[in-house]
Amino acid sequence: MVYAAATGLSEAHVGVRLSLHGSLSGRCVRSGEVLRCDDATIDPRVDAEACRAIGLRSMVVVPLGNASVTVGVLKVHSGRERAFDDVAVEVLASLVTSYWSRRHGTR
């Protein structure tokens, strides 16, 4: 997996490659589920080294694709732990679903 576009904390990391295994983004691609990490320093699902390099403490990853194929993720992250609550997760998931449906006629 490759950071294809970024802004803020991760802007300097465009082009960085992450393993499909051992990262929350990879888990999101494999499962097709929206995932949240409240504290990257203690969450075993994240690539701790990549999170430290970016300064990331919490994140939400939303799958991009349709019901059967995930082609990437939208990752929203913060340098603060527990920066995202359930409402933020729902809003991000709704935005992605709405955009993907209009753009590709799916989901």
C-alpha positions, 0 to 999 in steps of 0.5 A, a space after each residue: 500500500 502506498 500513500 497516494 495523496 496526503 495533507 497535514 502530518 502525513 504530507 511529507 510521506 506521499 509515496 511511502 509504502 506500508 505492508 498490507 499486513 501489520 497496519 490498520 490500513 491493510 486490515 481495513 483493505 482486507 476486511 472492508 470495515 471502517 476501523 478506529 485506533 484511539 492510541 497508536 502507541 498501544 494498539 497492536 493492529 497498527 504499524 507503530 514505526 510508521 505512526 511514530 514517523 508521522 506523529 500519528 496518535 489516533 486515526 480512522 480508516 474507511 475502505 474505498 471500493 464497493 461491497 466486494 472489492 476494497 481498492 484503498 482507504 481514506 485515513 484521517 488521523 491526528 497527533 492526539 490520542 482519542 481524537 475521534 468519537 463514534 460520531 466522527 467515524 459515522 460521518 466519515 463512513 457516510 461521506 465515503 459511501 455517499 461519494 463512492 455511490 455517486 461516483 461509481 454507482 455502488 455501495 
